[in-house]
């Protein structure tokens, strides 16, 4: 597992409420959903990143639907 760093994000009240509800129902931490969302954005915009970084993101992506757009 990679070392995690702290950061601050600003969510709307609705986003926070829905994430908390999802987390409580699924038993998956909110932070994990946020990391998954960041990974989706990085993958979507990988063409703007240095060459090897997109390869690294592909290897780390555990989502079986990663090739879907």
Secondary structure, 3 states (H helix, E strand, C coil): CCCCCCCCCCCCHHHHHHHHHHHHHHCCCHHHHHHHHHHHHHHHCHHHCCHHHHHHHHHHCCCCCCCCC
